[in-house]
Amino acid sequence: MRMRAAFITNSPELIDRIYPETERRRLTEKLDLLPGVLTEETLSSRAEETREVSVLLSTWNMPMLNRQRIAAAFPQLRFLFYGAGSVQYFARPFLESGVRVFSAWAANAVPVAEYAVSQIVLSGKGCFQAMRRYREHDRADAQQFVSAQPCNYGVRVGLLGAGMIGRMVAQRLRGYEYEVLIYDPFVADETIAALGARRATLTEIFATCQVISNHVANLPSTVGMIDEALLRSMLPNATFINTGRGAQVDEGALTRAMEEEPDRTALLDVTFPEPPEADSPLLRLPNVFLTPHIAGSMGQEVARMGAYMAEECERVLSGEAARYEVTLDMLETMA
């Protein structure tokens, strides 16, 4: 007998993008799916149906329910498959209620890692400032800037965080001739060594690395961790890349670090607030380049997350070992 299941999100229009027809067919072979999409507003009106639900499938804008609401709406709930990245904002009450939670964070990590690696390589060549200088000045000025860069042979690249994204970045960088340094107090030395990198402090990374890429978990303890002393210690032609979270960076200090050394570069896919205030100097500094939080899954990439959760659901319901389960202990350190 197939388990009763339902899609749930406060943005029902996302379900067709995350779980396209191919994934729905896979799911219906294992599950008895309720029609439509549950939202926080419709839980009460569909109470008779939700009481029998054992499996929830969700994505961004998952309703934030407390333990009492979970018990009332889903007394039979056993599994929650989240077709998106971080579960920090909603998962704890479900886990504390005995519901097993699974996340497509690994699927969402893929485009972020690809994005970061491409920026690291282009930064090594001075590409971003070269394009600006070519446009604003001339070809000779752009070429002169690149000629003064060490480029992509034998330079140090620093990665902040060796979670899923940081590890994917490190693995992909093994195809280049970089010396990779990693800061992550929660990861074992053996893990870092297996990535072809070595452990380093934040101080060493900022003072010695040509490119620094932030992938630190979004936790209260990491707010403001990239401070003035670190940012102003950067090499005079280093690049700082942030695809993590804007609040982890002292943006006033970043502004000053970019102003005092115009050959430094900042590539920011995230800021705090997001978007920046209209008068933010980050919008006017010529050596700061912003993108609108696009490193994660976009366009057709979002369907990868649904595919990961459909596969995970098949594994779990077949009694196989899960790959992407989230536990209460993991919430303490993961993004």
Helices and strands as residue ranges (DSSP letters): E 3-8, G 12-14, H 15-18, H 21-30, E 31-38, H 47-50, E 55-58, H 67-73, E 79-82, H 91-96, E 100-103, H 105-124, H 127-136, H 139-147, E 153-160, H 164-173, E 177-183, H 189-194, E 197-199, H 202-208, E 211-214, G 220-222, H 228-232, E 239-242, G 246-248, H 251-260, E 265-268, G 281-283, E 288-290, G 299-301, H 302-317, E 325-326, G 330-332
